[in-house]
């Protein structure tokens, strides 16, 4: 019964948050200047009657509250409407672009976690030594540089000057399936994923270093050392278990930033994912696509936070999922 109550509470939380996000997103979009039909309204060859008919077809002639509840009732059955620009179903457009965005973000998050954990712990163990100073400087550089700036530098150095990696797209088009196809995609995604990783490890490495130093000063570490526990056993059974909960919680809270960063990097590298689709839709005021991506992104973020809670509960039996 306890597990069922937690499940119901979490599902209720997701539904409530999605409802709030949909209200805020819909309101902000309506406040944005211009609309999808703005260019048509300025075209002398398109009559006002034609514009009015188009708005009636898409339901934009109705009051805002009716538009919102009509859209809300549609997404309950996973119908996000039709794109103004292409006429395609928004659900199909998002499902087509979603896998590449998820692949980029999941891969990036995994390497950010592993690299930051290694650098942060080792830096704390070598406090004030040369290794620690180098890691701190690199972390500060990573923390202070925006992703779009790193992307431009990466393109200039590794793409244009050294010509080591591709700088746009997700494949060369020379392969359609098989191992070579996936290797080609991996090669094209190497630079953007590397930039996401470098931009994400800075703050997490410094955070892990600070936590590790605090753990090393704790009483239970002192008593463990007094009992002769050192080296791997101290690391495995005393340091890591106390690092995982705050680090995993921070990773869960970082999901919105990682997913949001996809919009910038996918646009810069011309990666045909959900981020690029969102940018193109925002530029053309394609409201159904914008709303659909916002809701899907919010849902993935909420699911990510719940997964982080489940991992914490698995690692720490005393952890209670609220």
KOLFI-371485 format. One line per 2 residues: their letters; for each residue x, y, z of C-alpha. Coordinates in steps of 0.05 Angstrom, whole numbers. Each point is the difference from the previous one (the first is absolute). Layout:
REM KOLFI-371485
A> X:Y:Z | ...
//
This chain:
REM KOLFI-371485
XX> 0:0:0 | 57:47:16
XX> 29:-10:-70 | -68:12:-32
XX> -9:65:39 | 68:24:-22
XX> -16:-17:-73 | -67:36:3
XX> 33:60:32 | 55:3:-53
XX> -50:-7:-57 | -43:55:30
XX> 62:43:5 | 17:-11:-73
XX> -71:16:-23 | -3:64:43
XX> 68:24:-24 | -17:-14:-73
XX> -64:39:8 | 36:60:31
XX> 54:-2:-54 | -53:-4:-55
XX> -37:61:28 | 64:41:6
XX> 26:-21:-68 | -66:14:-35
XX> -5:69:33 | 72:19:-17
XX> -9:-21:-73 | -63:41:-6
XX> 37:61:27 | 56:-7:-52
XX> -1:53:-55 | -25:-17:-70
XX> -29:-68:-19 | 7:-54:-52
XX> -47:39:-46 | 38:66:8
XX> 37:-7:-66 | -65:-16:-36
XX> -34:61:29 | 55:43:-30
XX> -5:-34:-69 | -46:41:-46
XX> -16:-62:-40 | -33:-34:59
XX> -69:27:17 | -24:10:72
XX> -54:-52:-15 | 53:-52:-15
XX> 36:15:66 | -66:-4:38
XX> -15:-67:-33 | 68:-28:19
XX> -9:23:72 | -68:-33:1
XX> 29:-66:-26 | 52:-1:56
XX> -49:24:53 | 38:66:11
XX> -64:41:-8 | -28:-26:66
XX> 12:33:69 | 66:-18:33
XX> -31:-41:56 | -38:-43:-50
XX> 64:-9:-41 | 37:-22:62
XX> -51:-50:25 | -8:-28:-71
XX> 75:-11:-4 | 2:-28:71
XX> -55:-51:-15 | 38:-21:-63
XX> 67:-14:35 | -36:-46:50
XX> -5:-48:-59 | 71:18:-23
XX> -26:43:-57 | 44:63:-4
XX> -34:27:-62 | 25:16:-69
XX> 61:42:-17 | -17:67:-32
XX> 63:-3:-43 | 1:-70:-28
XX> -70:-26:13 | 29:-63:33
XX> -24:-28:66 | 41:31:56
XX> 4:-67:37 | 32:-32:-61
XX> 49:57:-9 | 23:-3:73
XX> 6:-77:0 | 44:5:-62
XX> 48:50:32 | -2:-24:72
XX> 47:-61:-4 | 61:40:-22
XX> -11:52:54 | -9:-53:53
XX> 63:-37:-24 | 41:64:4
XX> -25:19:69 | 3:-69:32
XX> 71:-11:-27 | 22:68:24
XX> -30:-9:70 | 34:-67:8
XX> 69:26:-17 | -11:64:40
XX> -15:-43:61 | 58:-48:-9
XX> 53:52:-17 | -22:49:54
XX> -1:-54:52 | 71:-22:-17
XX> 29:70:-5 | -35:26:62
XX> 20:-57:45 | 71:-3:-24
XX> 7:75:6 | -24:-2:72
XX> 48:-57:16 | 58:42:-29
XX> -22:65:32 | 47:59:-14
XX> 45:-42:-45 | 13:15:-73
XX> -54:-48:-24 | -51:35:45
XX> 19:68:-26 | -6:-21:-73
XX> -68:-33:11 | -26:63:36
XX> 23:45:-56 | -30:-44:-54
XX> -65:-5:40 | -4:76:6
XX> 11:8:-75 | -54:-52:-14
XX> -48:33:50 | 10:71:-28
XX> -4:-15:-75 | -70:-1:-33
XX> -15:-59:-45 | -9:41:-63
XX> 70:31:9 | 31:-69:11
XX> -36:-24:-63 | 28:56:-43
XX> 71:-11:27 | -7:-75:-12
XX> -24:9:-71 | 56:49:-16
XX> 56:-42:30 | -20:-73:-11
XX> -46:9:-60 | 29:55:-43
XX> 74:8:19 | 19:-72:17
XX> -57:-33:-41 | -4:-57:49
XX> -75:-7:9 | -64:18:-38
XX> -33:65:22 | -73:-10:-22
XX> -53:-53:-8 | -4:-69:31
XX> 26:-41:-59 | 36:6:-66
XX> -55:-37:-38 | 48:-52:-26
XX> -29:-56:42 | -72:-21:13
XX> 8:-56:51 | 49:-47:34
XX> 58:15:45 | 29:52:-47
XX> -64:40:3 | 2:5:76
XX> 75:14:0 | -13:57:-49
XX> -54:29:46 | 47:-7:60
XX> 55:36:-37 | -46:58:-18
XX> -25:5:71 | 69:-3:32
XX> 13:75:1 | -69:23:26
XX> -1:-54:54 | 71:17:21
XX> -20:74:6 | -61:-19:43
XX> 44:-43:44 | 54:53:8
XX> -52:53:16 | -34:-44:51
XX> 58:-30:40 | 26:66:29
XX> -52:15:53 | -12:-73:16
XX> 74:-14:9 | 8:59:49
XX> -62:-23:37 | 25:-72:7
XX> 69:26:21 | -33:42:55
XX> -43:-59:23 | 59:-47:1
XX> 42:48:42 | -58:6:49
XX> -6:-76:4 | 75:-8:11
XX> -5:47:60 | -58:-39:31
XX> 4:-42:63 | -18:-66:-33
XX> 59:6:-48 | 46:14:60
XX> -25:-62:36 | 4:-42:-63
XX> 73:20:-9 | 14:-14:74
XX> -25:-71:-12 | 50:-8:-57
XX> -50:9:-57 | 35:36:-57
XX> 6:0:-75 | -54:-34:-42
XX> -43:-22:60 | -2:71:27
XX> -19:26:-68 | -51:-54:-16
XX> -36:-6:66 | 6:69:32
XX> 11:54:-53 | -42:-23:-59
XX> -64:-18:39 | -1:70:30
XX> 13:34:-67 | -54:-33:-41
XX> -63:31:31 | 17:74:-9
XX> 33:-12:-68 | -58:-39:-28
XX> -49:53:27 | 40:55:-34
XX> 1:-39:-66 | -76:-6:4
XX> -6:75:10 | 48:12:-58
XX> -43:-35:-51 | -39:62:-22
XX> 65:37:-15 | 28:-58:-40
XX> -63:-8:-41 | -6:75:-9
XX> 72:3:-24 | -19:-47:-57
XX> -37:57:-34 | 64:41:-6
XX> 48:-56:-19 | -47:-35:-48
XX> -11:66:-35 | 74:16:-5
XX> 19:-70:-24 | -62:-9:-44
XX> -19:-64:37 | -70:-20:-21
XX> -27:-11:70 | -53:27:45
XX> 42:62:19 | 7:22:-73
XX> -74:-13:-12 | -17:44:60
XX> 44:56:-26 | -30:-2:-70
XX> -71:-3:28 | 14:59:46
XX> 26:41:-58 | -62:-15:-42
XX> -49:6:59 | -24:-72:-11
XX> -39:-3:65 | -22:-73:0
XX> 71:-25:-9 | 27:48:53
XX> -52:-22:51 | 10:-73:-17
XX> 76:4:10 | -8:39:65
XX> -47:-52:29 | 43:-59:-22
XX> 63:34:28 | -35:14:66
XX> -25:-72:4 | 70:-28:-13
XX> 29:46:54 | -52:-22:51
XX> 12:-74:-17 | 75:12:6
XX> -9:28:71 | -42:-59:20
XX> 52:-48:-27 | 52:37:41
XX> -43:-10:62 | -7:-75:-16
XX> 75:-7:-7 | 11:35:67
XX> -51:-46:32 | 38:-60:-28
XX> 67:26:24 | -25:22:68
XX> -55:-42:33 | -13:56:49
XX> -16:49:-56 | -75:15:-4
XX> -32:20:-66 | -45:59:15
//
